[in-house]
Amino acid sequence: MRDHSLNIVPVPTQFHVPINEDAEPLSVATQQQVDAHWQRVNADGKFFRGELFIIDSIHHTNDELVIAMKASDYAITCMQSPARYTRKRLARY
């Protein structure tokens, strides 16, 4: 079973959130798969497909906390985690 506990730790004085806004390019075949999946998930046009930022890495020491973010596409995230983004689950929103 997955552990959903939350650990609260003190945040160091140095806290950085660098954002890489350059999304990684996809091959034509992968882009077509993403587009086809999005069409199925969003068949009723209820959702907005846009840029989203995901955590790429976390570096935590006693002196510093760096949470690196990177740009992605909402449709790619849906495709990479299909169990989380089925039409049935999304219909709740």
Steps between C-alpha positions, in 0.01 A plus 500: 500500500622848417608719791312832494655642816617858511835592653533858616857623532645844564571696182855633476560872457603442139195384303509495120250388237675516161264451207608354168235627258648319200282194457680198361411450132304188413539283196222530242371151590492578872329835438235320295444252785467785750254685275291185443491425872398858577217479248366191682541647850354837405238387250239735647738801498463555873871538578767750401822367358780723605843533647562349838808482718609177661768433760815379326718461809531592865831577667480551877789565736519672837588826322290491186183368340477494121185375331572499125194526278463434129238588244272231365172473315189401694416240231842337538454472874157340445651249261792414728268433796186364334363345818487847657344671199222277368182667372310351794740649757525835319120523486505567876662841442 
